[in-house]
Amino acid sequence: MVMLSGGNMYPLFYITSLLHILRVVIASATVFPNRVNFDLHQQFNLSAQPITVYRPKSLDAHEHARLRSLLHAETEPIEWEQVVVSAPDIEDRHTLSQLARMTANAYQLPGHKNWYDLDPSWNVNTSFPFGWDNDEDGFRGHVFTSRDNSTIVLSIKGTTLQGPTSKKDKLNDNLLFSCCCARVDFSWVFSTVCDCYSWSALHQRCDNTCLSTALIEDSLFYSTGVKLVKDLIFLYPSADIWLVGHSLGGSLASLLGSTFGLPAVAFEAPGERMAANRLHLPLPPPIGNSSRPPVPITHVYHNADPIPQGACTGVASPCTQAGYALETRCHLGKSIVYDTVQKLGWHVDLRKHVIKEVILEVLDLEDGWPDEDGNEWDVPVAREEEDCVDCFKWEFGDYKDKDG
């Protein structure tokens, strides 16, 4: 369900039907551009650039292939098409700062003391929150629309430590970003989220089939997000849709962006490359000299935050003490990494994970950021994480079938 301006809550399918009818009624009086204008800087005070994305020709075929792989371990070819779209200019400081403010706004409703005002070109009257009417759902955030509806930004909330969504937030964190069922070691007092591991002094083994089953049986935000993105594509067929999020919300934005071929910017997000594999997401094949799939994903984080680096681990870590096993560090797409340890003198500290800290102390900083060659940039250069390995201490295979 979603809430439109005025405070009324409606199911997504109701909003879909209503807006479809309204579009038909006013179509004769409204002109929608056939091609999005890539020069959006003056129009939105937000910089965009054209990029080529790879999308499945059929979303139904894509989902069928995913489920066939997940349920039956059988592959199915996917047809991909190249599409040129307008995407956020990830080299522009102001653009990243505005998108980060949208991610922060996903944590509360408009009018809250922590709400960030955005550039006036965003239409607050047609933007709307989603997921706030039902505490059981957990999947929350905000949809921002430009004044001409040519750009839609889906902002997804991350983990809330204390609140009505905390239980499901933690379940999604531990299923997606732990090596195996949030099993830290044999002494961990917190409940694991599945029973796919075998532990001894000689090995740490995790059963892949069992993990896939756990992802089907448990309530994951990913499937909820797929439905919401489909609704937005239907509501705004001529618009460019961008996805953003912080922490868990950033990883979900990345997974959904990879599914639909939509540009996504994730802030301080745990590594989601392993989660994409476990969800059996079909991804476009690598091109050129790259070994990674060409997904339109950009991760933005700094090196004093342990979570996106997979460094908040071990029994004594604050993440583990709070019941979170955030062990993955490998990301899809490209990553922009701010060296706050060197430039700002920060120490690695979980408190630096907060999005407010990132906005005010990192993204809004007007000084340049030096690279390894001594050149300074408004925004560090985005790079693929080529030589990244997750959970190297674990062995993954089909062990339970053998044991049976």
N, C-alpha and C positions, 0 to 999 in steps of 0.2 A: 504494500500500500504506500501511497505517497500523500504529501500534504501540499496543496496549492496555497498561494498567498491568500490570507484571510483566515488560515488556521484549520481548514477542513481537510480531513483525511479521506482518501479514496483508494480502492484497489488499483493496481497498475493497469489491469485489463479495462477498468472503467475509464481511466484517464486516456488510454489508447483509443477506445471507441469514441469518447467525447471529442477528443482533439481531431480525430479523423473526420468526424461529421463537420466540425467547425472549419476544417481545411477545405472541404468540398464547398461549403457555403460561401467562403470568402475568396475562393480561388480566383474568381473573375476580377477581384479588386486588388489582388496581391501578385506581385511579380517576383518569382524566385529565380535567382541567377542559375544559368545552366553550368556555369563554371565559377568556382570560388576564386575570388581575387586574392592572389598570394601576397599582395602588398598591404598587410593589415596593420602596420605600425601606427599610422596616423588614425586609422579608423577605430582601433581597439586600444591604442596605447600598449599593444602587445605585439611582439615581433613574431612573424611566421615565415616559413620557407617551404618550397616544394620538395617533397621526397618521393621516392618510389617504394611502395610497399607491395608485399606479396600476400594475396588473399585467396582462400579456397573458393573455387568457382561455385561450390554448393556447400552451404553451412550444414545442411542435412547429411550430405555425404561425409563431411568432415567429422561430425558427431558420430555417425555410424562407424567410421573407421576407428575413431578413438575407443568406442565401446567394444568393438570387435577385438581390438588389441588388448584392452583391459580385461575383458571377460574370457576371451578364448585364446589369447596370445597369438593371434593371426594378423598379419599385415594386410593392408588394403591401400592401393595407390590413390593419391589425392591429386586432383588437377588444380594448379595454382595459376592465378592471373596477376599480371603487373598493373598496378594502378598508381597514378601520380596524385598525391593528396597534399593538402596544406597541413603542415605540422609545426609544433612550437619550435622557435629558433633557440636551440639549446645553448648557443654561444652568447645569447643576450642576457645580461645580468637581471634587467628589470623583468623580463619574461619569466625567468626561473623564480624570481621573488614573488610575482603575482600568482604563479601556479602553486608555490609553497603556501601562500596565504589561503588559497582554495582548499588545500589539503588540511590546513589547520581548522578551517571552518567546518569540515566534515565531522568534527568532534562535538559540535554544539549547534543549536538552532539560532537563527538570526535574532539579534537583540541581546544575546548573552554577552557578558563582560569581556570574554576572550574572542569575540567575533571580530574579524579583520574586514575593514572596508576595502573594496576593490575599485579599480578604475571605473569611472562613470559610464563607460561604454558597455558595461555588463548590465543586463536588464534584471533588476531585483524583483520586479513584479511578475516576471514569467519564470524565474528560477525557482526551484522547489527542493525541499529535503525529501528523503525517502527512508523508510524503515524505522521511523521514530514512533509510530503508532503501536507497535507490537514489541514488547520487551523480549519475547521469545525468539524473534527472528535473528537479531544480532547484527545482520548486514545493514549498515547505515551509511549515510553520507548526504551529499547535496549535488544537485544538477544545476550548473550555471549556464545561462544562455546569453549570447550576444544580442544586441538590440535588433539586428536583422535576422536572427536565427541561423546565421551561416556557420557559427561555431558553437558547439556544445561541449562542455567539460563535465565529465562524470568524476566527482571527487569521492573517494571511498575512505571511510573511517578506519583507523588502525586499532590496536589493542587498547582497551580501557582496563586499568588494573582493578578499579573498584566501581561497579555499576551494574546495571541490568544485563549488559551484554558480555560481562567479564568471563563467565563460564564458557560460552561458545567461542569467544575470542581465544581463550587459552587452548581449547580443543583444536581449533584450526591452526594455531601456532605450533602446537606439539605434534600434530599429524603431518604438517607440511614441512617443517624446518628442523625436526629432529632426525638423527640418523636412523633410529629404529624405535618407534612407539614411545618416544620420550624416555627411553631407558638409559639413564646416565651411568649408573653402575649398580652392582648388586645391593648396595646399602641405601640407595635412594628411597626416602620415605614417602615420596609423592606417588600417587597412582599413575601407572602408565596408561596410554590411550589405546593400546592394542596388545595382543599376545603373539607377536611375530618373531620374537628373539629367543636365542639360546645362549647362555652365558656360562663360561667356565674359565679356569685359569689359562687354558690353552687357546681359546678363540672367542670372538664375538661375532655371532652369525645372525643374519636377519633374512627372513623368508619373503621374497618378492611377491609371490602370489598372495600370501597373507596380507601384506601391506596393501595391495590393490583391492582386496576384499574390504579392508577397513575403510578405504577411501570411498567405497560404494555405500557401505552400511551407515557410516556416520554422516552427520549433517555438515557438509562443507559449504562455505560461503561461495566457492567458485561456481557451483551450479546455480545459485541464486543470482550471481552476477551475470551469468550467461543470459538468463531470462530478461534481466533488466536492460542489458545492452541491446538485445533483440527488440525490446520495446522502443528504445531510443532511436534505433535505426528506422523503425517503422514510423515513429512520430516525426522525425527530421530526416527524410530521405535525401534532401539536397545539402545537408549540413556536413561539415567536418566534425567528427566526434573524437575528442581527446580524453584520455583517462589519466587521473593523477591519484596519488595516495601517499600516506606516510606509514612507515613500518609495515605491519601486516597489510594495511590498505594499499601500500605501494606494491607489494608482491602480488596482491590480487589484481591490481591495475595492470601489472606486467603480464600475468597469466591470461587475462582477458584480452589485452592488446595483442598478444601473440596468437590467440585463438581467432580473432576477427581481423587481424591485420590493421589495427588502429594504433595511432601514435600514443605512447604512454610514457609518463615521467614519474618515477618512483623515488621518494625521498627517504633515506636512512632505512632501507628495506632489507630484511634478511635475504640471503641467497635463495632464489626460487628455481634455479636450474634443475635441481634434483626433484623438486615438487612437480615441475613440468613433465619429467620423465615418469614419475609415479602416477600422474594423472593420464599418462599415455597421450599427451597432446601431439597430434601430427603438426610438425613444423616444416616450413619450406626448406629445401635443401640448400647447403652452403653454395655461395657463388664466388668466383674469383679465387684469390689466395686465402680467403678466410676458411677456417674449419668450423665456424659456428653458423647456425641458421640466421638468415637476414630478417630478424624481427625488428619492428620500429620502436624499440624500448630504450629508454635512457634512465640509468640509475644515477642519483645524485646523493653523495654522502661524504662525510669527512672522516679522517683517520683517527679521531679521538673518540669515536663512537664504536663500541665493541660489537654491537649487534649486526650491522651489515658486513663486518669482517669475520663473523663466526667466532668471535673471541670471548663472548660472555658464556663460557662453558666451564665444566668441572664442578664438583660437588660444593666447593666453597664460593662459587661465583654468585653474584646477586641475582642473576636470572634463575639459576638452579634453586637458590634459596626461596625464591618466590614461586617455584613450581613450573618454570618454563625451561624447555630444552631447545634453545635456539642455536643449533650447531652448524648449520650450512652457511657457506660464504660465497659460493659461485653464482653469478648473476647472468641472466640472458641479456642480449643486446650489448650496449656499451655503457661504460661507467665514467662519471665525472667525479673525481676524488679530490676533495680540498685538503691540503696538507696543513691542518690547523695545529698539529703538534709542532711543526717547525716554525710556521709563520706566527702563530698566536701563542705559542708556548703552552698549549693545553696538554694535559695528561689524559690517557685513556680513562674514561669515566662514563658510566651508564647514564648519569644525569645529563650528559651532552647529547643524548638521543632525542630529547624533547624538541618538537618541531619549532616552538617559539625560539629556542636557543639557536637553532639552525637559521631561521629567518633573520633575526636581529643581529646576530654576531658573525654570521658567515655570508649569507646571500646578499645582505644589504651593505656589506663592507665595500667601500668604493676603491680600496687599494687593489692593485693587481696581484695575481697569484703566479709565482714563478714556477717554471717547469724544470726538469733535470738539466736542461741546457742553459738555464739562466734567463730565458725569455719570460716576460710577464704577460698574463692574459686576464681579461675581465672575468672569464670563466675557464677553469682548467679544461684541457683537451679531453674529449670523450674517447675512451679506448675499450676495445674488447678485452675480456679477461680470458686470455688464451690458455694459459698453463695453470688452470685452477682445478683442484681435485677436492671433492667433499668426502668426509667420513672414511678416510683411508684406513682407519683401524678396524673397520667392519668388513666382514665377508657377506656378500649378497648372493642369494641363489634360491633354489627350490628345495629347501632342507626338510620341511615338514612332510612333504610327500615321500621323501627317502626314508625319513624316520618311521613313517607309517608302514 
